[in-house]
Amino acid sequence: MNRLREIREEKQIKQETLANLLHCSQTTYSRYELEKRDIPTAVLRILADYYDTSIDYILGRTNNPAPPKK
């Protein structure tokens, strides 16, 4: 399962809610989850802040969900 979808479902958030946050359509957001569309860097930053995690975690490059130290 795609990490982005996994996080969203874990937090019980609808795709439509995130699409509104990102100012995109639900279809576009769905394509991010299905890996049919690359996620722009600006969108990754918004999602990482929203979920309080790292971009690397969202992309599946690490299994540590902790956000980077500031």
PDB file of N, CA, C, O and CB in Angstrom:
ATOM      1  N   MET A   1       0.836  -1.188   0.000  1.00  0.00           N
ATOM      2  CA  MET A   1       0.000   0.000   0.000  1.00  0.00           C
ATOM      3  C   MET A   1       0.881   1.252   0.000  1.00  0.00           C
ATOM      4  O   MET A   1       1.928   1.295   0.647  1.00  0.00           O
ATOM      5  CB  MET A   1      -0.951  -0.002   1.220  1.00  0.00           C
ATOM      6  N   ASN A   2       0.450   2.227  -0.712  1.00  0.00           N
ATOM      7  CA  ASN A   2       1.149   3.505  -0.787  1.00  0.00           C
ATOM      8  C   ASN A   2       1.156   4.177   0.579  1.00  0.00           C
ATOM      9  O   ASN A   2       0.127   4.225   1.253  1.00  0.00           O
ATOM     10  CB  ASN A   2       0.496   4.426  -1.837  1.00  0.00           C
ATOM     11  N   ARG A   3       2.301   4.692   0.989  1.00  0.00           N
ATOM     12  CA  ARG A   3       2.454   5.331   2.304  1.00  0.00           C
ATOM     13  C   ARG A   3       1.490   6.500   2.482  1.00  0.00           C
ATOM     14  O   ARG A   3       0.920   6.676   3.558  1.00  0.00           O
ATOM     15  CB  ARG A   3       3.893   5.818   2.492  1.00  0.00           C
ATOM     16  N   LEU A   4       1.307   7.293   1.440  1.00  0.00           N
ATOM     17  CA  LEU A   4       0.417   8.441   1.527  1.00  0.00           C
ATOM     18  C   LEU A   4      -1.008   8.002   1.850  1.00  0.00           C
ATOM     19  O   LEU A   4      -1.680   8.623   2.674  1.00  0.00           O
ATOM     20  CB  LEU A   4       0.444   9.236   0.220  1.00  0.00           C
ATOM     21  N   ARG A   5      -1.457   6.961   1.220  1.00  0.00           N
ATOM     22  CA  ARG A   5      -2.788   6.434   1.499  1.00  0.00           C
ATOM     23  C   ARG A   5      -2.846   5.837   2.914  1.00  0.00           C
ATOM     24  O   ARG A   5      -3.826   6.010   3.638  1.00  0.00           O
ATOM     25  CB  ARG A   5      -3.174   5.369   0.447  1.00  0.00           C
ATOM     26  N   GLU A   6      -1.795   5.146   3.277  1.00  0.00           N
ATOM     27  CA  GLU A   6      -1.716   4.527   4.605  1.00  0.00           C
ATOM     28  C   GLU A   6      -1.863   5.583   5.715  1.00  0.00           C
ATOM     29  O   GLU A   6      -2.626   5.390   6.662  1.00  0.00           O
ATOM     30  CB  GLU A   6      -0.376   3.770   4.765  1.00  0.00           C
ATOM     31  N   ILE A   7      -1.142   6.676   5.593  1.00  0.00           N
ATOM     32  CA  ILE A   7      -1.210   7.741   6.600  1.00  0.00           C
ATOM     33  C   ILE A   7      -2.617   8.332   6.642  1.00  0.00           C
ATOM     34  O   ILE A   7      -3.183   8.527   7.717  1.00  0.00           O
ATOM     35  CB  ILE A   7      -0.167   8.850   6.298  1.00  0.00           C
ATOM     36  N   ARG A   8      -3.175   8.613   5.466  1.00  0.00           N
ATOM     37  CA  ARG A   8      -4.509   9.221   5.401  1.00  0.00           C
ATOM     38  C   ARG A   8      -5.563   8.324   6.046  1.00  0.00           C
ATOM     39  O   ARG A   8      -6.388   8.788   6.832  1.00  0.00           O
ATOM     40  CB  ARG A   8      -4.892   9.510   3.944  1.00  0.00           C
ATOM     41  N   GLU A   9      -5.528   7.052   5.712  1.00  0.00           N
ATOM     42  CA  GLU A   9      -6.524   6.131   6.268  1.00  0.00           C
ATOM     43  C   GLU A   9      -6.332   5.935   7.770  1.00  0.00           C
ATOM     44  O   GLU A   9      -7.306   5.790   8.510  1.00  0.00           O
ATOM     45  CB  GLU A   9      -6.450   4.780   5.555  1.00  0.00           C
ATOM     46  N   GLU A  10      -5.083   5.931   8.216  1.00  0.00           N
ATOM     47  CA  GLU A  10      -4.790   5.801   9.636  1.00  0.00           C
ATOM     48  C   GLU A  10      -5.412   6.958  10.424  1.00  0.00           C
ATOM     49  O   GLU A  10      -5.895   6.771  11.541  1.00  0.00           O
ATOM     50  CB  GLU A  10      -3.269   5.750   9.867  1.00  0.00           C
ATOM     51  N   LYS A  11      -5.393   8.143   9.834  1.00  0.00           N
ATOM     52  CA  LYS A  11      -5.928   9.336  10.495  1.00  0.00           C
ATOM     53  C   LYS A  11      -7.408   9.559  10.174  1.00  0.00           C
ATOM     54  O   LYS A  11      -8.011  10.528  10.634  1.00  0.00           O
ATOM     55  CB  LYS A  11      -5.123  10.564  10.085  1.00  0.00           C
ATOM     56  N   GLN A  12      -7.979   8.662   9.389  1.00  0.00           N
ATOM     57  CA  GLN A  12      -9.389   8.701   9.000  1.00  0.00           C
ATOM     58  C   GLN A  12      -9.774  10.030   8.336  1.00  0.00           C
ATOM     59  O   GLN A  12     -10.742  10.689   8.716  1.00  0.00           O
ATOM     60  CB  GLN A  12     -10.268   8.462  10.221  1.00  0.00           C
ATOM     61  N   ILE A  13      -8.984  10.384   7.345  1.00  0.00           N
ATOM     62  CA  ILE A  13      -9.208  11.611   6.589  1.00  0.00           C
ATOM     63  C   ILE A  13      -9.634  11.224   5.175  1.00  0.00           C
ATOM     64  O   ILE A  13      -9.088  10.289   4.589  1.00  0.00           O
ATOM     65  CB  ILE A  13      -7.924  12.515   6.570  1.00  0.00           C
ATOM     66  N   LYS A  14     -10.597  11.938   4.641  1.00  0.00           N
ATOM     67  CA  LYS A  14     -11.068  11.671   3.289  1.00  0.00           C
ATOM     68  C   LYS A  14     -10.149  12.341   2.263  1.00  0.00           C
ATOM     69  O   LYS A  14      -9.545  13.380   2.527  1.00  0.00           O
ATOM     70  CB  LYS A  14     -12.520  12.163   3.117  1.00  0.00           C
ATOM     71  N   GLN A  15     -10.064  11.720   1.096  1.00  0.00           N
ATOM     72  CA  GLN A  15      -9.288  12.312   0.011  1.00  0.00           C
ATOM     73  C   GLN A  15      -9.792  13.718  -0.309  1.00  0.00           C
ATOM     74  O   GLN A  15      -8.997  14.618  -0.578  1.00  0.00           O
ATOM     75  CB  GLN A  15      -9.354  11.424  -1.242  1.00  0.00           C
ATOM     76  N   GLU A  16     -11.078  13.900  -0.281  1.00  0.00           N
ATOM     77  CA  GLU A  16     -11.673  15.203  -0.592  1.00  0.00           C
ATOM     78  C   GLU A  16     -11.172  16.284   0.361  1.00  0.00           C
ATOM     79  O   GLU A  16     -10.934  17.418  -0.055  1.00  0.00           O
ATOM     80  CB  GLU A  16     -13.201  15.118  -0.530  1.00  0.00           C
ATOM     81  N   THR A  17     -11.014  15.938   1.635  1.00  0.00           N
ATOM     82  CA  THR A  17     -10.518  16.896   2.625  1.00  0.00           C
ATOM     83  C   THR A  17      -9.113  17.353   2.263  1.00  0.00           C
ATOM     84  O   THR A  17      -8.810  18.545   2.313  1.00  0.00           O
ATOM     85  CB  THR A  17     -10.529  16.278   4.036  1.00  0.00           C
ATOM     86  N   LEU A  18      -8.257  16.403   1.899  1.00  0.00           N
ATOM     87  CA  LEU A  18      -6.884  16.747   1.534  1.00  0.00           C
ATOM     88  C   LEU A  18      -6.832  17.479   0.207  1.00  0.00           C
ATOM     89  O   LEU A  18      -6.014  18.382   0.037  1.00  0.00           O
ATOM     90  CB  LEU A  18      -6.022  15.496   1.469  1.00  0.00           C
ATOM     91  N   ALA A  19      -7.675  17.116  -0.724  1.00  0.00           N
ATOM     92  CA  ALA A  19      -7.724  17.826  -2.003  1.00  0.00           C
ATOM     93  C   ALA A  19      -8.083  19.293  -1.769  1.00  0.00           C
ATOM     94  O   ALA A  19      -7.507  20.179  -2.402  1.00  0.00           O
ATOM     95  CB  ALA A  19      -8.749  17.162  -2.962  1.00  0.00           C
ATOM     96  N   ASN A  20      -9.019  19.554  -0.878  1.00  0.00           N
ATOM     97  CA  ASN A  20      -9.378  20.936  -0.551  1.00  0.00           C
ATOM     98  C   ASN A  20      -8.195  21.666   0.077  1.00  0.00           C
ATOM     99  O   ASN A  20      -7.924  22.816  -0.267  1.00  0.00           O
ATOM    100  CB  ASN A  20     -10.588  20.970   0.402  1.00  0.00           C
ATOM    101  N   LEU A  21      -7.491  21.011   0.991  1.00  0.00           N
ATOM    102  CA  LEU A  21      -6.320  21.604   1.621  1.00  0.00           C
ATOM    103  C   LEU A  21      -5.258  21.978   0.581  1.00  0.00           C
ATOM    104  O   LEU A  21      -4.608  23.019   0.685  1.00  0.00           O
ATOM    105  CB  LEU A  21      -5.732  20.640   2.654  1.00  0.00           C
ATOM    106  N   LEU A  22      -5.098  21.117  -0.413  1.00  0.00           N
ATOM    107  CA  LEU A  22      -4.064  21.294  -1.431  1.00  0.00           C
ATOM    108  C   LEU A  22      -4.533  22.106  -2.640  1.00  0.00           C
ATOM    109  O   LEU A  22      -3.758  22.368  -3.559  1.00  0.00           O
ATOM    110  CB  LEU A  22      -3.580  19.947  -1.893  1.00  0.00           C
ATOM    111  N   HIS A  23      -5.805  22.498  -2.629  1.00  0.00           N
ATOM    112  CA  HIS A  23      -6.388  23.264  -3.738  1.00  0.00           C
ATOM    113  C   HIS A  23      -6.255  22.514  -5.063  1.00  0.00           C
ATOM    114  O   HIS A  23      -5.858  23.069  -6.088  1.00  0.00           O
ATOM    115  CB  HIS A  23      -5.715  24.639  -3.846  1.00  0.00           C
ATOM    116  N   CYS A  24      -6.608  21.223  -4.995  1.00  0.00           N
ATOM    117  CA  CYS A  24      -6.609  20.405  -6.201  1.00  0.00           C
ATOM    118  C   CYS A  24      -7.881  19.564  -6.198  1.00  0.00           C
ATOM    119  O   CYS A  24      -8.630  19.578  -5.221  1.00  0.00           O
ATOM    120  CB  CYS A  24      -5.329  19.501  -6.282  1.00  0.00           C
ATOM    121  N   SER A  25      -8.125  18.846  -7.262  1.00  0.00           N
ATOM    122  CA  SER A  25      -9.307  17.988  -7.323  1.00  0.00           C
ATOM    123  C   SER A  25      -9.056  16.685  -6.552  1.00  0.00           C
ATOM    124  O   SER A  25      -7.913  16.307  -6.296  1.00  0.00           O
ATOM    125  CB  SER A  25      -9.683  17.683  -8.798  1.00  0.00           C
ATOM    126  N   GLN A  26     -10.129  16.026  -6.200  1.00  0.00           N
ATOM    127  CA  GLN A  26     -10.020  14.729  -5.531  1.00  0.00           C
ATOM    128  C   GLN A  26      -9.348  13.736  -6.466  1.00  0.00           C
ATOM    129  O   GLN A  26      -8.601  12.868  -6.014  1.00  0.00           O
ATOM    130  CB  GLN A  26     -11.416  14.208  -5.089  1.00  0.00           C
ATOM    131  N   THR A  27      -9.602  13.851  -7.759  1.00  0.00           N
ATOM    132  CA  THR A  27      -8.986  12.965  -8.749  1.00  0.00           C
ATOM    133  C   THR A  27      -7.471  13.142  -8.771  1.00  0.00           C
ATOM    134  O   THR A  27      -6.728  12.162  -8.830  1.00  0.00           O
ATOM    135  CB  THR A  27      -9.569  13.233 -10.146  1.00  0.00           C
ATOM    136  N   THR A  28      -7.019  14.381  -8.723  1.00  0.00           N
ATOM    137  CA  THR A  28      -5.577  14.644  -8.697  1.00  0.00           C
ATOM    138  C   THR A  28      -4.961  14.038  -7.450  1.00  0.00           C
ATOM    139  O   THR A  28      -3.923  13.379  -7.523  1.00  0.00           O
ATOM    140  CB  THR A  28      -5.291  16.159  -8.751  1.00  0.00           C
ATOM    141  N   TYR A  29      -5.600  14.258  -6.301  1.00  0.00           N
ATOM    142  CA  TYR A  29      -5.066  13.695  -5.059  1.00  0.00           C
ATOM    143  C   TYR A  29      -5.030  12.172  -5.143  1.00  0.00           C
ATOM    144  O   TYR A  29      -4.055  11.550  -4.723  1.00  0.00           O
ATOM    145  CB  TYR A  29      -5.912  14.146  -3.847  1.00  0.00           C
ATOM    146  N   SER A  30      -6.071  11.582  -5.673  1.00  0.00           N
ATOM    147  CA  SER A  30      -6.119  10.126  -5.817  1.00  0.00           C
ATOM    148  C   SER A  30      -4.961   9.628  -6.667  1.00  0.00           C
ATOM    149  O   SER A  30      -4.391   8.575  -6.381  1.00  0.00           O
ATOM    150  CB  SER A  30      -7.451   9.689  -6.435  1.00  0.00           C
ATOM    151  N   ARG A  31      -4.611  10.362  -7.693  1.00  0.00           N
ATOM    152  CA  ARG A  31      -3.491   9.973  -8.558  1.00  0.00           C
ATOM    153  C   ARG A  31      -2.160  10.044  -7.818  1.00  0.00           C
ATOM    154  O   ARG A  31      -1.249   9.268  -8.104  1.00  0.00           O
ATOM    155  CB  ARG A  31      -3.442  10.867  -9.798  1.00  0.00           C
ATOM    156  N   TYR A  32      -2.043  10.966  -6.871  1.00  0.00           N
ATOM    157  CA  TYR A  32      -0.841  10.996  -6.030  1.00  0.00           C
ATOM    158  C   TYR A  32      -0.742   9.688  -5.241  1.00  0.00           C
ATOM    159  O   TYR A  32       0.316   9.061  -5.189  1.00  0.00           O
ATOM    160  CB  TYR A  32      -0.866  12.225  -5.061  1.00  0.00           C
ATOM    161  N   GLU A  33      -1.853   9.289  -4.632  1.00  0.00           N
ATOM    162  CA  GLU A  33      -1.854   8.060  -3.826  1.00  0.00           C
ATOM    163  C   GLU A  33      -1.586   6.825  -4.665  1.00  0.00           C
ATOM    164  O   GLU A  33      -0.909   5.898  -4.220  1.00  0.00           O
ATOM    165  CB  GLU A  33      -3.181   7.905  -3.106  1.00  0.00           C
ATOM    166  N   LEU A  34      -2.114   6.811  -5.868  1.00  0.00           N
ATOM    167  CA  LEU A  34      -1.940   5.651  -6.749  1.00  0.00           C
ATOM    168  C   LEU A  34      -0.610   5.668  -7.492  1.00  0.00           C
ATOM    169  O   LEU A  34      -0.310   4.771  -8.281  1.00  0.00           O
ATOM    170  CB  LEU A  34      -3.072   5.591  -7.748  1.00  0.00           C
ATOM    171  N   GLU A  35       0.188   6.712  -7.224  1.00  0.00           N
ATOM    172  CA  GLU A  35       1.480   6.890  -7.865  1.00  0.00           C
ATOM    173  C   GLU A  35       1.363   6.987  -9.386  1.00  0.00           C
ATOM    174  O   GLU A  35       2.253   6.565 -10.123  1.00  0.00           O
ATOM    175  CB  GLU A  35       2.400   5.750  -7.491  1.00  0.00           C
ATOM    176  N   LYS A  36       0.242   7.553  -9.832  1.00  0.00           N
ATOM    177  CA  LYS A  36       0.031   7.789 -11.259  1.00  0.00           C
ATOM    178  C   LYS A  36       0.400   9.217 -11.626  1.00  0.00           C
ATOM    179  O   LYS A  36       0.398   9.593 -12.798  1.00  0.00           O
ATOM    180  CB  LYS A  36      -1.424   7.504 -11.644  1.00  0.00           C
ATOM    181  N   ARG A  37       0.719  10.008 -10.603  1.00  0.00           N
ATOM    182  CA  ARG A  37       1.129  11.392 -10.807  1.00  0.00           C
ATOM    183  C   ARG A  37       2.177  11.736  -9.758  1.00  0.00           C
ATOM    184  O   ARG A  37       2.012  11.422  -8.580  1.00  0.00           O
ATOM    185  CB  ARG A  37      -0.092  12.369 -10.727  1.00  0.00           C
ATOM    186  N   ASP A  38       3.260  12.385 -10.191  1.00  0.00           N
ATOM    187  CA  ASP A  38       4.289  12.820  -9.245  1.00  0.00           C
ATOM    188  C   ASP A  38       3.737  13.924  -8.354  1.00  0.00           C
ATOM    189  O   ASP A  38       2.958  14.769  -8.795  1.00  0.00           O
ATOM    190  CB  ASP A  38       5.554  13.308  -9.992  1.00  0.00           C
ATOM    191  N   ILE A  39       4.155  13.900  -7.094  1.00  0.00           N
ATOM    192  CA  ILE A  39       3.701  14.896  -6.130  1.00  0.00           C
ATOM    193  C   ILE A  39       4.679  16.075  -6.162  1.00  0.00           C
ATOM    194  O   ILE A  39       5.873  15.896  -5.924  1.00  0.00           O
ATOM    195  CB  ILE A  39       3.595  14.284  -4.686  1.00  0.00           C
ATOM    196  N   PRO A  40       4.176  17.274  -6.454  1.00  0.00           N
ATOM    197  CA  PRO A  40       5.068  18.440  -6.454  1.00  0.00           C
ATOM    198  C   PRO A  40       5.684  18.672  -5.072  1.00  0.00           C
ATOM    199  O   PRO A  40       5.084  18.348  -4.047  1.00  0.00           O
ATOM    200  CB  PRO A  40       4.304  19.696  -6.902  1.00  0.00           C
ATOM    201  N   THR A  41       6.876  19.233  -5.067  1.00  0.00           N
ATOM    202  CA  THR A  41       7.584  19.501  -3.818  1.00  0.00           C
ATOM    203  C   THR A  41       6.751  20.347  -2.861  1.00  0.00           C
ATOM    204  O   THR A  41       6.715  20.068  -1.663  1.00  0.00           O
ATOM    205  CB  THR A  41       8.902  20.196  -4.104  1.00  0.00           C
ATOM    206  N   ALA A  42       6.087  21.368  -3.371  1.00  0.00           N
ATOM    207  CA  ALA A  42       5.264  22.233  -2.515  1.00  0.00           C
ATOM    208  C   ALA A  42       4.152  21.436  -1.845  1.00  0.00           C
ATOM    209  O   ALA A  42       3.829  21.683  -0.683  1.00  0.00           O
ATOM    210  CB  ALA A  42       4.662  23.389  -3.335  1.00  0.00           C
ATOM    211  N   VAL A  43       3.570  20.496  -2.553  1.00  0.00           N
ATOM    212  CA  VAL A  43       2.508  19.651  -1.999  1.00  0.00           C
ATOM    213  C   VAL A  43       3.087  18.726  -0.937  1.00  0.00           C
ATOM    214  O   VAL A  43       2.470  18.529   0.110  1.00  0.00           O
ATOM    215  CB  VAL A  43       1.815  18.826  -3.116  1.00  0.00           C
ATOM    216  N   LEU A  44       4.251  18.163  -1.188  1.00  0.00           N
ATOM    217  CA  LEU A  44       4.897  17.301  -0.195  1.00  0.00           C
ATOM    218  C   LEU A  44       5.162  18.060   1.100  1.00  0.00           C
ATOM    219  O   LEU A  44       4.974  17.522   2.191  1.00  0.00           O
ATOM    220  CB  LEU A  44       6.211  16.736  -0.749  1.00  0.00           C
ATOM    221  N   ARG A  45       5.596  19.306   0.977  1.00  0.00           N
ATOM    222  CA  ARG A  45       5.840  20.118   2.179  1.00  0.00           C
ATOM    223  C   ARG A  45       4.559  20.340   2.965  1.00  0.00           C
ATOM    224  O   ARG A  45       4.550  20.221   4.190  1.00  0.00           O
ATOM    225  CB  ARG A  45       6.454  21.470   1.797  1.00  0.00           C
ATOM    226  N   ILE A  46       3.486  20.658   2.271  1.00  0.00           N
ATOM    227  CA  ILE A  46       2.199  20.872   2.942  1.00  0.00           C
ATOM    228  C   ILE A  46       1.749  19.598   3.647  1.00  0.00           C
ATOM    229  O   ILE A  46       1.312  19.646   4.797  1.00  0.00           O
ATOM    230  CB  ILE A  46       1.125  21.330   1.930  1.00  0.00           C
ATOM    231  N   LEU A  47       1.853  18.466   2.971  1.00  0.00           N
ATOM    232  CA  LEU A  47       1.430  17.184   3.559  1.00  0.00           C
ATOM    233  C   LEU A  47       2.292  16.807   4.758  1.00  0.00           C
ATOM    234  O   LEU A  47       1.775  16.328   5.767  1.00  0.00           O
ATOM    235  CB  LEU A  47       1.490  16.070   2.509  1.00  0.00           C
ATOM    236  N   ALA A  48       3.593  17.016   4.655  1.00  0.00           N
ATOM    237  CA  ALA A  48       4.482  16.697   5.776  1.00  0.00           C
ATOM    238  C   ALA A  48       4.139  17.552   6.989  1.00  0.00           C
ATOM    239  O   ALA A  48       4.119  17.050   8.113  1.00  0.00           O
ATOM    240  CB  ALA A  48       5.956  16.906   5.377  1.00  0.00           C
ATOM    241  N   ASP A  49       3.871  18.825   6.776  1.00  0.00           N
ATOM    242  CA  ASP A  49       3.469  19.698   7.886  1.00  0.00           C
ATOM    243  C   ASP A  49       2.111  19.286   8.444  1.00  0.00           C
ATOM    244  O   ASP A  49       1.919  19.255   9.660  1.00  0.00           O
ATOM    245  CB  ASP A  49       3.425  21.164   7.428  1.00  0.00           C
ATOM    246  N   TYR A  50       1.179  18.972   7.563  1.00  0.00           N
ATOM    247  CA  TYR A  50      -0.168  18.589   7.980  1.00  0.00           C
ATOM    248  C   TYR A  50      -0.142  17.321   8.835  1.00  0.00           C
ATOM    249  O   TYR A  50      -0.821  17.237   9.859  1.00  0.00           O
ATOM    250  CB  TYR A  50      -1.063  18.378   6.753  1.00  0.00           C
ATOM    251  N   TYR A  51       0.642  16.348   8.408  1.00  0.00           N
ATOM    252  CA  TYR A  51       0.740  15.080   9.130  1.00  0.00           C
ATOM    253  C   TYR A  51       1.808  15.080  10.219  1.00  0.00           C
ATOM    254  O   TYR A  51       1.948  14.102  10.954  1.00  0.00           O
ATOM    255  CB  TYR A  51       1.025  13.973   8.161  1.00  0.00           C
ATOM    256  N   ASP A  52       2.555  16.165  10.324  1.00  0.00           N
ATOM    257  CA  ASP A  52       3.642  16.290  11.299  1.00  0.00           C
ATOM    258  C   ASP A  52       4.623  15.120  11.155  1.00  0.00           C
ATOM    259  O   ASP A  52       4.923  14.403  12.109  1.00  0.00           O
ATOM    260  CB  ASP A  52       3.076  16.345  12.743  1.00  0.00           C
ATOM    261  N   THR A  53       5.098  14.965   9.940  1.00  0.00           N
ATOM    262  CA  THR A  53       6.049  13.906   9.623  1.00  0.00           C
ATOM    263  C   THR A  53       7.061  14.443   8.612  1.00  0.00           C
ATOM    264  O   THR A  53       7.056  15.632   8.294  1.00  0.00           O
ATOM    265  CB  THR A  53       5.319  12.642   9.067  1.00  0.00           C
ATOM    266  N   SER A  54       7.914  13.578   8.118  1.00  0.00           N
ATOM    267  CA  SER A  54       8.913  14.014   7.135  1.00  0.00           C
ATOM    268  C   SER A  54       8.471  13.646   5.724  1.00  0.00           C
ATOM    269  O   SER A  54       7.661  12.741   5.519  1.00  0.00           O
ATOM    270  CB  SER A  54      10.289  13.386   7.442  1.00  0.00           C
ATOM    271  N   ILE A  55       9.020  14.365   4.770  1.00  0.00           N
ATOM    272  CA  ILE A  55       8.771  14.045   3.369  1.00  0.00           C
ATOM    273  C   ILE A  55       9.313  12.656   3.053  1.00  0.00           C
ATOM    274  O   ILE A  55       8.697  11.905   2.296  1.00  0.00           O
ATOM    275  CB  ILE A  55       9.411  15.104   2.441  1.00  0.00           C
ATOM    276  N   ASP A  56      10.455  12.314   3.625  1.00  0.00           N
ATOM    277  CA  ASP A  56      11.026  10.975   3.406  1.00  0.00           C
ATOM    278  C   ASP A  56      10.077   9.874   3.874  1.00  0.00           C
ATOM    279  O   ASP A  56       9.986   8.824   3.239  1.00  0.00           O
ATOM    280  CB  ASP A  56      12.369  10.845   4.135  1.00  0.00           C
ATOM    281  N   TYR A  57       9.373  10.107   4.976  1.00  0.00           N
ATOM    282  CA  TYR A  57       8.411   9.112   5.460  1.00  0.00           C
ATOM    283  C   TYR A  57       7.243   8.980   4.483  1.00  0.00           C
ATOM    284  O   TYR A  57       6.812   7.870   4.170  1.00  0.00           O
ATOM    285  CB  TYR A  57       7.892   9.496   6.867  1.00  0.00           C
ATOM    286  N   ILE A  58       6.743  10.093   4.012  1.00  0.00           N
ATOM    287  CA  ILE A  58       5.646  10.065   3.043  1.00  0.00           C
ATOM    288  C   ILE A  58       6.057   9.315   1.790  1.00  0.00           C
ATOM    289  O   ILE A  58       5.262   8.567   1.220  1.00  0.00           O
ATOM    290  CB  ILE A  58       5.204  11.487   2.684  1.00  0.00           C
ATOM    291  N   LEU A  59       7.301   9.511   1.358  1.00  0.00           N
ATOM    292  CA  LEU A  59       7.780   8.869   0.140  1.00  0.00           C
ATOM    293  C   LEU A  59       8.239   7.428   0.355  1.00  0.00           C
ATOM    294  O   LEU A  59       8.617   6.749  -0.600  1.00  0.00           O
ATOM    295  CB  LEU A  59       8.907   9.669  -0.440  1.00  0.00           C
ATOM    296  N   GLY A  60       8.210   6.956   1.606  1.00  0.00           N
ATOM    297  CA  GLY A  60       8.607   5.578   1.884  1.00  0.00           C
ATOM    298  C   GLY A  60      10.113   5.376   1.936  1.00  0.00           C
ATOM    299  O   GLY A  60      10.589   4.244   1.848  1.00  0.00           O
ATOM    300  N   ARG A  61      10.876   6.470   2.079  1.00  0.00           N
ATOM    301  CA  ARG A  61      12.340   6.367   2.137  1.00  0.00           C
ATOM    302  C   ARG A  61      12.839   6.051   3.539  1.00  0.00           C
ATOM    303  O   ARG A  61      14.008   5.709   3.724  1.00  0.00           O
ATOM    304  CB  ARG A  61      12.974   7.660   1.651  1.00  0.00           C
ATOM    305  N   THR A  62      11.954   6.163   4.529  1.00  0.00           N
ATOM    306  CA  THR A  62      12.278   5.808   5.912  1.00  0.00           C
ATOM    307  C   THR A  62      11.016   5.267   6.563  1.00  0.00           C
ATOM    308  O   THR A  62       9.904   5.566   6.128  1.00  0.00           O
ATOM    309  CB  THR A  62      12.841   7.039   6.709  1.00  0.00           C
ATOM    310  N   ASN A  63      11.194   4.475   7.598  1.00  0.00           N
ATOM    311  CA  ASN A  63      10.054   3.980   8.356  1.00  0.00           C
ATOM    312  C   ASN A  63       9.856   4.747   9.649  1.00  0.00           C
ATOM    313  O   ASN A  63       8.993   4.406  10.458  1.00  0.00           O
ATOM    314  CB  ASN A  63      10.225   2.513   8.653  1.00  0.00           C
ATOM    315  N   ASN A  64      10.661   5.789   9.842  1.00  0.00           N
ATOM    316  CA  ASN A  64      10.567   6.624  11.028  1.00  0.00           C
ATOM    317  C   ASN A  64       9.644   7.807  10.723  1.00  0.00           C
ATOM    318  O   ASN A  64      10.017   8.691   9.951  1.00  0.00           O
ATOM    319  CB  ASN A  64      11.979   7.113  11.483  1.00  0.00           C
ATOM    320  N   PRO A  65       8.435   7.839  11.320  1.00  0.00           N
ATOM    321  CA  PRO A  65       7.497   8.914  11.021  1.00  0.00           C
ATOM    322  C   PRO A  65       7.810  10.238  11.704  1.00  0.00           C
ATOM    323  O   PRO A  65       7.134  11.232  11.443  1.00  0.00           O
ATOM    324  CB  PRO A  65       6.136   8.490  11.401  1.00  0.00           C
ATOM    325  N   ALA A  66       8.818  10.277  12.571  1.00  0.00           N
ATOM    326  CA  ALA A  66       9.134  11.509  13.298  1.00  0.00           C
ATOM    327  C   ALA A  66       9.540  12.607  12.321  1.00  0.00           C
ATOM    328  O   ALA A  66      10.302  12.360  11.386  1.00  0.00           O
ATOM    329  CB  ALA A  66      10.259  11.264  14.328  1.00  0.00           C
ATOM    330  N   PRO A  67       9.035  13.812  12.535  1.00  0.00           N
ATOM    331  CA  PRO A  67       9.432  14.921  11.677  1.00  0.00           C
ATOM    332  C   PRO A  67      10.887  15.283  11.922  1.00  0.00           C
ATOM    333  O   PRO A  67      11.443  14.956  12.970  1.00  0.00           O
ATOM    334  CB  PRO A  67       8.531  16.139  11.915  1.00  0.00           C
ATOM    335  N   PRO A  68      11.504  15.955  10.964  1.00  0.00           N
ATOM    336  CA  PRO A  68      12.896  16.361  11.161  1.00  0.00           C
ATOM    337  C   PRO A  68      13.016  17.369  12.303  1.00  0.00           C
ATOM    338  O   PRO A  68      12.093  18.142  12.560  1.00  0.00           O
ATOM    339  CB  PRO A  68      13.466  16.960   9.865  1.00  0.00           C
ATOM    340  N   LYS A  69      14.149  17.351  12.976  1.00  0.00           N
ATOM    341  CA  LYS A  69      14.375  18.312  14.068  1.00  0.00           C
ATOM    342  C   LYS A  69      14.582  19.687  13.485  1.00  0.00           C
ATOM    343  O   LYS A  69      15.235  19.853  12.455  1.00  0.00           O
ATOM    344  CB  LYS A  69      15.592  17.906  14.938  1.00  0.00           C
ATOM    345  N   LYS A  70      14.020  20.670  14.155  1.00  0.00           N
ATOM    346  CA  LYS A  70      14.130  22.056  13.675  1.00  0.00           C
ATOM    347  C   LYS A  70      15.152  22.811  14.465  1.00  0.00           C
ATOM    348  O   LYS A  70      15.384  23.992  14.207  1.00  0.00           O
ATOM    349  CB  LYS A  70      12.791  22.772  13.752  1.00  0.00           C
TER     350      LYS A  70
END
